């Protein structure tokens, strides 16, 4: 079973490997998570300030 932390880290790992920007649809393919799961993880990480959403892309935010 993949818990929420593992799913969140999978999304962050894929974004980091893609130089910090990737379409959400690519994150779905890369992480092999359901689209609804990736949408929920991206939304949570955006609210927490780890990334932002620009159009269809998820973009890592600078630390700080």
C-alpha positions in Angstrom: 0.0 0.0 0.0 1.3 3.5 -0.9 0.5 6.0 1.8 -0.1 9.7 1.2 3.5 10.6 2.1 4.9 8.2 -0.4 2.6 9.5 -3.1 3.6 13.1 -2.4 7.2 12.2 -2.5 6.8 10.4 -5.8 5.3 13.6 -7.3 8.0 15.8 -5.9 10.7 13.3 -7.1 9.3 13.4 -10.7 9.1 17.2 -10.7 12.7 17.5 -9.5 13.9 15.0 -12.2 12.1 17.2 -14.8 13.9 20.4 -13.8 11.0 21.5 -11.6 8.2 21.7 -14.2 6.0 19.0 -15.7 2.5 18.7 -17.0 0.2 17.0 -14.6 -0.6 14.4 -17.2 3.1 13.5 -17.4 3.2 13.1 -13.6 0.3 10.7 -13.8 2.2 8.5 -16.3 5.5 8.8 -14.5 4.2 8.0 -11.0 1.6 5.4 -12.2 -0.9 7.0 -9.8 -4.5 7.7 -10.7 -5.2 11.1 -12.2 -7.5 11.9 -9.2 -4.7 11.0 -6.8 -2.1 13.2 -8.6 -4.6 16.1 -8.7 -5.2 15.7 -5.0 -1.4 15.5 -4.2 -0.6 18.5 -6.4 -3.4 20.5 -4.8 -2.1 19.6 -1.3 1.5 20.4 -2.2 0.4 23.7 -3.7 -1.5 24.7 -0.6 1.6 23.8 1.5 3.8 26.0 -0.8 6.0 23.3 -2.3 4.7 23.9 -5.8 2.4 26.0 -7.8 0.1 25.2 -10.8 0.6 27.2 -14.0 -2.0 26.2 -16.6 -1.5 22.4 -17.0 1.9 22.3 -15.4 3.0 21.7 -11.8 6.0 23.8 -11.0 8.3 23.5 -8.0 8.6 26.6 -5.9 11.9 27.8 -4.5 12.6 26.9 -0.9 11.9 29.5 1.6 
